[in-house]
């Protein structure tokens, strides 16, 4: 459809400005007078896009007196031009023939005879509207798709290697009063041709399909791609989705470290961090952005980025420390590390390190001991609102891994049932629950899970089945308090294998091993029951994660297996007494601090 040219109805003597919109244009001129010379009223909304027959309320603020509204000079308009009530409720014509609109419609209001500025309103005609536009972004694997849609509509984009498409983005609503919606389209391989098309869901439930657009992704140098291979071991297919990675070292060729791949190992998204930087970790946010702790090569900050890699928000330790000093908190963070958590209220929970001097037998007087702190950060106000420190709540003498790296916390989980926080501390061999109560708690430790903690295992299972050097606790099921299930990757560092505290790998003892347990915890009786344990032949001394997939399979990241040096791998296995290996992804030359299945690059969308 050709654009219809129109001009605004403006005040006498003012310059006329042409409008050219890619859909049927209705120019709305709201003319308002003011009693006593109180000035030109402000018309809201200042622009609008509506569907045929759709109603929209206009207001002329700052004007007093009797108001009379017109459409094309006709009092209250007509069915063919659209109508408007004396209260400013405009209703677009229900049947729109683009050929009949040789000149724009003009809606005006007169208050005591004085004119004001005009407001453009366009009518979106399904099947005959201006196509969207597709452009490249700073990320060669991400396109920017923009289309104008009416009030109350929503848009999602279909994308694929041909016009069957196959994948969709999430759905985004039109702005108030209609207008342009931009969606970042991701999930594409490099140097490839893709087709994409917007699907517009109108307020009345009908759909309008945009024209097909062709987009060619850019190239990614081969030496920057992670060295990934994939194997499938059974007739059963792995659960759908993609893999999101935190690769903590860039390898030998400045390889990408923040990447997502399809299940065949092809990179379909990445964030190009600075040379030598890696994400520690990276997570998909409910708003579609990514949240990460950028570290390495002297960098350390929290960043929120969009899929194109644009930095939306960033916080450095200096930003945090100046605010901690301002409110009188005694510690200063040396670094963000290992994890970050967004709460339902939008606050961020920072995990930071800091040091404190201690006189500990066997160590030099005043040795700086490395501990951890938690900070509840109001990201909107950019202020800390609650803090917690391991030095205030854990006995310094409890140090199963020794000093100076005393606690080495590595994961945070929000407990939605009671508003508390769960913290994993690798070098304490503990997972603890902290009395946070959505910022109202006193920080006391409610329980400690692990050897020497508060829970009891069934007879004969302790101490070998306790968690040792664990990573990434995950809540399973609907409950997070009372009686609930908890999963984690049990690295097994210095695992005690008998009642004599014999350490795995020592003379006469079994070899050390890692495992993937699911525990049922009872907070009332302080008992723990093992529901499932995937005991591995691997022994991963650091990093890793484990999660339960929607189909019931278990996926886990073996990041630092002592039996396969230089290779991290992700496995998906069945959840049964003798788990069956279904799928494996190997990453050579980089350590997969975390690697886990996510449904897609868009919240609420399954690929």
C-alpha positions in Angstrom: 0.0 0.0 0.0 1.3 3.5 -0.8 1.6 5.8 2.1 -1.0 8.5 2.4 0.4 12.0 2.7 -1.3 14.4 5.1 -0.5 17.5 7.0 -1.3 18.6 10.5 -4.1 21.0 11.3 -2.1 23.6 13.1 -2.5 27.0 14.5 -2.8 29.9 12.1 0.5 31.3 11.0 2.5 28.2 12.1 4.5 26.2 9.6 2.7 23.2 8.1 4.7 19.9 8.4 3.9 17.0 6.1 3.3 13.6 7.5 4.0 10.4 5.7 3.0 7.1 7.4 2.9 3.6 6.0 -0.7 3.0 6.7 -4.0 4.8 6.5 -3.5 8.2 8.2 -6.1 10.0 10.2 -4.9 13.3 11.4 -6.7 14.3 14.6 -6.8 18.0 15.4 -7.9 18.7 18.9 -8.6 22.5 19.1 -9.1 23.8 22.5 -9.5 27.3 23.8 -8.8 28.6 27.3 -10.6 31.0 29.5 -8.7 34.0 30.6 -5.7 33.3 28.3 -4.4 30.4 30.3 -2.3 29.1 27.3 -2.5 26.3 24.7 -3.8 23.1 26.2 -1.7 19.9 26.1 -3.4 17.1 24.1 -3.0 13.5 25.2 -2.1 11.2 23.8 0.1 13.1 21.4 -0.2 10.4 18.7 -2.1 7.2 18.3 -2.6 4.1 16.1 -6.0 2.3 16.3 -7.8 -0.6 14.7 -11.0 -0.1 12.7 -13.9 0.5 15.1 -11.5 0.9 18.1 -12.2 3.7 20.6 -9.7 6.0 22.1 -10.1 8.7 24.7 -8.5 12.1 24.1 -8.0 14.8 26.7 -7.3 18.5 26.4 -5.6 19.5 29.6 -5.2 23.1 30.8 -8.4 24.3 29.1 -11.6 25.3 30.8 -15.0 25.9 29.3 -17.5 24.3 27.1 -16.1 21.8 24.6 -17.5 20.8 21.2 -15.8 18.1 19.2 -15.8 17.6 15.4 -14.6 15.2 12.8 -13.8 16.7 9.4 -15.8 19.8 10.5 -18.8 17.7 11.2 -20.2 17.9 14.7 -19.4 14.5 16.4 -18.4 13.1 13.0 -20.0 10.2 11.1 -19.8 6.5 10.6 -17.6 6.9 7.6 -15.2 9.4 9.1 -15.2 8.2 12.7 -17.1 9.7 15.6 -16.2 11.6 18.7 -18.3 12.4 21.8 -18.4 15.6 23.7 -16.1 13.9 26.2 -13.4 13.3 23.6 -14.0 9.6 23.0 -13.0 9.0 19.4 -14.2 5.8 17.6 -12.5 5.0 14.4 -14.6 4.0 11.4 -15.4 0.3 11.6 -15.0 -0.2 7.8 -12.0 1.4 6.2 -11.5 1.6 2.5 -8.0 3.1 1.9 -9.1 4.3 -1.6 -11.8 6.5 0.0 -9.4 8.5 2.1 -8.0 11.0 -0.4 -7.5 13.5 2.4 -7.0 13.1 6.2 -9.7 13.1 8.8 -9.6 16.0 11.2 -10.9 15.7 14.7 -11.1 18.9 16.6 -12.4 20.3 19.9 -13.4 23.9 20.3 -13.3 25.4 23.7 -14.8 29.0 23.7 -13.7 29.3 20.1 -9.9 29.1 20.5 -7.7 26.6 18.5 -4.7 24.5 19.6 -2.2 22.0 18.2 -3.2 18.8 16.4 -2.6 15.2 17.2 -2.1 12.5 14.5 -4.1 9.3 14.7 -3.6 6.5 12.2 -5.9 3.5 11.4 -4.2 0.1 11.2 -6.0 -1.8 8.4 -5.4 -5.6 8.7 -4.2 -7.0 5.4 -3.2 -3.6 4.1 -0.7 -2.0 6.5 2.9 -0.7 6.3 5.3 -3.7 6.7 7.8 -3.8 9.5 11.4 -3.1 9.0 14.4 -5.4 9.9 17.9 -4.1 10.5 21.1 -5.4 11.9 22.5 -4.8 15.4 25.9 -4.7 17.0 25.5 -8.5 17.4 25.9 -10.2 14.0 23.5 -13.0 15.2 20.7 -10.6 16.3 18.2 -8.6 14.1 16.1 -5.7 15.2 12.5 -6.0 13.9 10.2 -2.9 14.2 6.6 -2.6 13.3 3.8 -0.2 14.2 0.7 -1.8 15.7 -2.5 -0.4 17.2 -3.6 0.2 20.8 -4.2 -3.1 22.6 -2.3 -5.3 20.1 0.7 -7.5 20.7 3.5 -8.7 18.5 5.8 -11.7 18.2 8.2 -12.6 15.4 8.4 -16.0 13.7 11.9 -16.9 12.5 13.6 -19.8 10.7 15.7 -20.8 7.7 12.6 -20.8 5.4 9.1 -19.6 5.3 8.0 -22.4 7.6 9.8 -20.4 10.2 9.8 -22.8 13.2 10.8 -20.5 16.1 9.1 -17.6 17.7 10.2 -14.8 19.9 8.1 -13.7 22.9 5.1 -11.5 22.5 5.4 -7.8 23.3 2.5 -5.3 23.8 1.9 -2.2 21.8 2.7 1.0 23.7 -0.3 3.0 25.1 -2.3 4.5 22.2 -0.4 2.2 19.8 2.8 2.8 18.0 6.1 1.1 17.1 7.2 -2.1 18.8 10.8 -3.3 18.4 11.8 -7.0 19.1 15.3 -8.2 19.0 15.3 -11.5 17.1 17.9 -13.9 18.3 18.6 -17.6 18.0 20.3 -17.7 14.6 23.6 -19.2 13.4 26.3 -17.1 11.9 26.6 -16.5 8.1 23.2 -17.9 7.4 20.0 -16.7 5.7 16.8 -16.5 7.8 13.2 -15.6 7.1 11.2 -13.7 9.7 7.6 -12.4 9.9 5.7 -10.5 12.6 2.4 -11.8 13.9 0.2 -9.1 15.2 -2.5 -10.1 17.6 -5.2 -7.5 17.6 -7.4 -6.6 20.6 -10.4 -8.3 19.1 -8.6 -11.6 18.9 -7.8 -11.5 15.1 -4.4 -11.8 13.7 -2.5 -9.8 11.0 0.6 -11.2 9.4 3.4 -9.0 8.2 5.3 -9.6 5.0 8.2 -12.0 5.0 11.6 -10.4 5.6 15.0 -12.0 4.7 17.9 -11.4 7.0 21.5 -12.7 6.7 23.5 -13.1 9.9 27.0 -11.9 10.1 30.2 -14.0 10.4 31.9 -15.0 13.6 35.6 -15.8 13.3 36.1 -19.6 13.6 38.9 -19.2 16.1 36.5 -17.4 18.5 33.9 -20.2 18.6 34.1 -22.6 21.6 35.3 -26.1 20.6 32.0 -28.0 21.1 31.0 -31.5 20.0 27.8 -33.3 20.7 26.9 -37.0 21.0 23.5 -38.7 21.4 23.6 -42.2 23.0 20.0 -43.5 23.0 17.0 -43.7 20.8 15.2 -41.1 23.1 15.7 -37.5 22.1 17.0 -35.0 24.6 14.5 -32.5 26.1 14.0 -29.5 23.9 15.6 -26.1 24.5 19.0 -24.6 24.2 22.2 -24.5 26.3 23.3 -21.3 28.0 27.0 -21.2 29.1 29.3 -19.3 31.4 32.7 -20.3 30.1 35.0 -18.9 32.7 38.2 -18.8 30.6 38.6 -17.5 27.0 40.9 -20.3 26.0 43.9 -19.7 23.7 42.2 -17.5 21.0 40.0 -15.0 22.8 37.2 -17.5 22.4 33.6 -16.4 23.3 32.7 -17.0 26.9 29.0 -15.9 27.2 27.2 -18.1 24.6 24.1 -20.0 23.9 24.0 -23.0 21.6 21.4 -25.3 20.1 21.4 -28.9 21.1 23.7 -29.7 18.2 26.4 -27.4 19.6 25.9 -24.5 17.1 26.4 -21.1 18.6 23.1 -19.2 18.2 23.7 -16.2 20.5 26.7 -14.7 22.3 27.7 -11.6 24.2 31.1 -10.3 23.0 32.8 -9.5 26.3 36.0 -7.6 26.6 39.3 -9.4 25.9 40.0 -11.9 28.7 36.6 -11.3 30.3 34.1 -14.1 31.2 30.6 -14.2 32.8 30.6 -15.3 36.4 27.7 -16.2 35.8 25.1 -15.2 33.2 21.3 -15.5 33.5 18.2 -14.7 31.5 16.0 -12.1 33.2 12.1 -12.0 33.1 12.3 -8.8 31.1 14.3 -10.6 28.3 17.6 -9.1 29.2 20.7 -10.9 30.4 22.2 -10.4 33.8 25.9 -11.2 34.4 28.9 -10.6 36.5 31.7 -9.6 34.2 35.1 -10.6 35.5 38.6 -11.4 34.3 41.5 -9.3 32.9 41.0 -6.7 35.6 37.2 -6.3 35.1 34.6 -6.8 37.7 31.1 -5.4 37.5 27.5 -6.4 37.3 25.9 -5.8 33.9 22.4 -6.0 32.5 22.5 -6.3 28.7 19.9 -6.8 26.0 20.2 -9.5 23.4 22.1 -7.2 21.1 24.7 -6.6 23.8 23.7 -3.0 24.6 24.5 -2.4 28.3 21.3 -1.4 30.1 22.7 -1.1 33.5 26.0 -1.6 35.2 27.3 -1.5 38.8 31.0 -1.6 39.9 32.4 -2.5 43.3 33.2 1.2 43.7 29.5 2.1 43.0 28.5 -0.4 45.7 31.2 0.6 48.2 30.4 4.3 48.1 26.8 3.5 49.0 27.9 1.0 51.7 30.0 3.7 53.3 27.2 6.2 53.1 24.9 4.1 55.1 27.6 3.0 57.6 28.2 -0.6 56.6 31.5 -1.8 58.0 32.8 -3.8 55.1 33.9 -2.9 51.6 33.5 -5.4 48.7 36.6 -6.5 46.9 34.7 -8.2 44.1 31.4 -9.5 42.8 31.7 -13.3 42.2 30.1 -16.6 41.4 26.4 -15.6 41.4 23.8 -12.9 41.3 20.1 -13.1 41.9 17.1 -10.9 40.9 14.2 -10.9 43.4 10.6 -10.8 42.4 10.5 -7.1 43.5 13.3 -6.3 41.0 16.0 -5.9 43.6 19.4 -7.6 43.0 21.1 -9.8 45.5 24.9 -9.3 45.2 27.4 -11.9 46.4 30.6 -10.2 47.2 34.0 -11.1 48.7 35.9 -9.1 51.3 38.7 -9.7 53.7 39.1 -9.3 57.5 42.3 -9.9 59.6 42.4 -12.7 62.1 44.9 -14.2 64.5 44.6 -17.9 63.8 46.9 -20.6 65.2 49.4 -21.7 62.6 49.0 -18.6 60.5 50.8 -15.3 60.6 49.1 -12.8 63.0 46.6 -10.6 61.2 46.2 -12.9 58.2 43.6 -11.6 55.9 40.8 -14.1 55.7 38.5 -14.1 52.6 34.8 -14.2 53.5 31.5 -13.4 51.7 28.8 -10.9 52.1 25.3 -10.6 50.6 23.9 -7.2 49.6 20.2 -6.5 48.8 20.6 -3.8 46.1 17.6 -1.6 45.1 18.5 -1.3 41.4 16.1 1.5 40.8 17.3 3.7 43.6 20.8 2.2 43.3 21.2 1.8 47.1 21.8 -1.1 49.4 18.9 -1.9 51.7 20.0 -5.0 53.6 23.4 -6.7 54.1 24.7 -9.9 55.6 28.2 -11.2 56.3 29.7 -14.7 56.9 32.0 -13.2 59.5 29.0 -12.2 61.6 27.3 -15.6 61.5 29.8 -18.4 61.0 32.4 -19.5 63.5 35.8 -18.7 62.0 37.2 -22.0 63.3 34.9 -23.9 61.0 37.2 -24.2 58.0 37.1 -27.7 56.3 39.1 -26.3 53.3 41.4 -24.2 55.5 42.4 -20.6 55.1 42.6 -17.9 53.7 39.8 -18.8 51.2 37.4 -19.5 54.1 33.9 -19.7 52.8 33.9 -19.5 49.0 30.2 -19.0 48.5 29.1 -19.9 45.0 25.3 -19.8 44.6 22.2 -17.9 45.8 18.6 -19.1 45.8 15.4 -17.2 46.8 12.9 -19.2 48.9 9.5 -17.9 47.7 7.5 -19.5 50.5 9.2 -17.7 53.4 11.1 -14.9 51.6 14.5 -16.2 52.9 17.8 -16.8 51.0 19.6 -20.1 50.5 23.4 -19.8 50.1 25.9 -22.5 49.0 29.4 -22.2 50.4 31.9 -24.6 48.8 34.6 -24.3 51.3 32.3 -24.8 54.2 30.7 -27.9 52.7 27.4 -26.3 53.7 24.2 -25.1 52.1 22.5 -22.7 54.5 19.2 -20.9 54.8 19.4 -17.3 55.9 16.6 -15.4 57.7 16.2 -12.7 55.1 12.3 -12.4 55.1 12.2 -10.1 52.1 14.6 -7.6 53.8 13.0 -7.7 57.2 15.0 -10.7 58.7 17.8 -10.5 61.2 20.2 -12.6 59.1 20.4 -15.5 61.5 21.2 -18.9 60.0 18.0 -21.0 60.1 19.8 -24.3 59.2 23.0 -25.7 57.8 22.9 -28.7 55.4 26.1 -30.8 55.2 28.6 -32.5 57.5 28.4 -31.0 61.0 25.2 -29.2 60.1 21.7 -29.4 61.4 20.1 -32.2 59.4 20.3 -35.9 59.9 20.6 -38.5 57.1 19.1 -42.0 57.5 21.3 -44.5 59.3 24.3 -45.7 57.3 24.3 -42.8 54.8 26.4 -40.3 56.7 29.0 -39.0 56.2 29.6 -40.3 52.6 26.3 -38.9 51.3 26.7 -35.4 52.6 27.6 -32.5 50.3 31.2 -31.7 49.8 32.4 -28.6 47.8 28.9 -28.4 46.3 27.6 -26.0 43.6 24.2 -24.7 42.4 21.4 -25.8 44.7 18.1 -25.7 43.0 14.6 -25.9 44.5 12.3 -28.5 42.9 8.5 -28.5 43.1 6.1 -25.9 44.4 7.5 -25.7 48.0 10.6 -23.9 49.3 9.9 -24.2 53.0 8.6 -26.8 55.4 9.0 -30.1 53.4 10.6 -29.6 50.0 13.1 -31.0 47.5 16.5 -29.6 46.8 19.0 -30.6 44.1 22.6 -29.6 43.6 25.9 -30.7 42.0 27.9 -32.5 44.7 31.5 -32.1 43.7 32.8 -34.5 46.4 36.0 -32.7 47.4 37.6 -34.4 50.4 34.5 -36.6 50.8 34.4 -38.4 54.1 33.6 -42.1 53.3 33.2 -43.7 56.8 32.7 -43.0 60.5 36.5 -42.7 60.9 36.5 -39.6 58.7 38.6 -41.3 56.1 38.9 -39.0 53.1 38.2 -40.3 49.6 41.3 -41.0 47.5 43.5 -41.6 50.6 45.4 -44.8 51.1 42.9 -47.7 51.2 39.9 -45.5 50.6 37.6 -45.4 47.5 38.3 -42.9 44.8 36.7 -39.5 45.1 33.6 -39.0 42.9 31.0 -36.4 42.2 27.2 -37.0 42.3 23.9 -35.3 41.5 21.6 -35.9 44.4 18.0 -34.8 45.0 17.1 -34.5 48.7 13.8 -34.1 50.4 14.4 -31.8 53.4 12.1 -31.5 56.4 12.7 -28.3 58.2 10.5 -29.3 61.1 12.3 -32.5 62.0 15.7 -31.5 60.4 15.8 -34.7 58.4 17.1 -35.3 54.9 16.2 -38.1 52.6 17.9 -38.9 49.3 15.2 -39.3 46.6 17.7 -39.7 43.8 21.4 -39.9 43.4 23.2 -39.9 40.1 26.6 -41.2 41.3 29.2 -40.3 38.6 32.4 -41.9 37.5 33.6 -38.3 37.2 35.3 -36.3 39.9 34.9 -32.6 39.2 36.8 -30.6 41.8 35.2 -27.2 40.9 32.2 -25.5 39.3 29.2 -27.2 37.8 25.4 -27.3 38.2 22.5 -29.7 38.0 18.8 -29.3 37.2 15.7 -31.3 36.7 14.2 -30.9 33.2 10.5 -30.7 32.6 10.4 -34.3 31.1 11.9 -35.7 34.3 15.4 -36.1 33.0 18.4 -34.8 34.9 21.0 -32.5 33.3 24.3 -31.6 34.9 27.6 -29.8 34.1 30.8 -31.7 34.8 33.1 -28.7 34.6 36.5 -29.9 35.9 36.6 -33.7 35.8 40.0 -34.9 37.0 39.7 -37.9 34.5 39.2 -35.7 31.4 41.6 -32.7 31.8 40.9 -29.8 29.5 37.3 -30.9 28.7 34.0 -29.8 30.4 30.9 -31.7 29.5 27.1 -31.5 29.9 25.1 -34.7 30.2 21.4 -35.4 30.1 20.4 -38.7 31.8 17.2 -40.4 32.8 16.1 -40.2 36.4 16.1 -43.8 37.4 18.1 -46.2 39.6 20.5 -46.9 36.7 20.4 -43.6 34.8 20.7 -43.9 31.0 22.9 -41.4 29.2 20.9 -39.7 26.4 23.0 -36.7 25.3 26.4 -35.2 25.9 28.0 -31.9 24.9 31.8 -31.6 25.3 33.6 -28.2 25.5 37.3 -28.4 25.0 39.8 -25.8 26.1 37.4 -23.8 28.3 35.9 -24.5 31.7 32.1 -24.5 31.7 31.5 -22.9 35.1 27.9 -23.3 34.4 26.1 -24.8 31.4 22.4 -25.5 31.6 19.2 -26.0 29.5 16.9 -23.1 29.1 13.7 -23.2 27.1 14.8 -20.4 24.7 16.3 -16.9 24.7 12.9 -15.5 25.5 11.0 -15.7 28.8 8.0 -18.0 28.6 8.9 -19.4 25.1 9.8 -23.0 24.5 12.0 -23.9 21.5 
